[in-house]
């Protein structure tokens, strides 16, 4: 892991850009006398690590005593996309604009993204846990629920997770949800135009966790109230500190 830049922000958070092979990432930390628990924070598939909503949540979480890291997975953010990726995105945009069914397009597009992203997140986790300022345990938080489900199933170092029911979850990950047993906080926007409410509720029901909490708020996809960030910190404090 090589740090390429650092900035001390006005909220006392240290923001550092890094590269790990071809993987670009960002790490947010604060000064602490003890190693901090780590939270992996991923935005919905395809969006960059510099997306303002992700950065705001990352800084807020870091200011409460956590190390927070995100990466641009293959095909996401500014990383190169294959011709097949570009075609899949174009097909998806066309179908959505035409009001056509898009579930099968999402299946063919998001499934490979998840498969390719998981090893890179695990490689990043390995490198982050070698840093002296990070000590674990590890949590996952983010809008890319499909990725979070897979990581929760295959990565035993993840002890708790917060998911946002705002993105498409492929059928494979909906089945894997039954294998997820860590504590969960699941956020649902009741009027999310791109995510059928019943499918989100069915996914919540499928999780195998004995401790799982559903927070549903009125409003569309980007309308999650900021107080959910405060509740998210309380959830992390219970399970990661």
Secondary structure, 3 states (H helix, E strand, C coil): CEEEEEEECCCCCEEEEEEECCEEEEEEECCCCCCEEEEEEECCCCCCCCCHHHHHHHHHHHHCCCEEEEEECCCCCCCCCCHHHHHHHHHHHHHHHHCCCCHHHHHHHHHHHHHHHHHHHHHHHHHHCCCCCEEEEEEEEECCHHHHHHHHHHCCCEEEEEEECCCCCCHHHHHHHHHCCCEEEEEEECCCCCCCHHHHHHHHHHCCCCCEEEEEECCCCCCCCCHHHHHHHHHHHHHHC
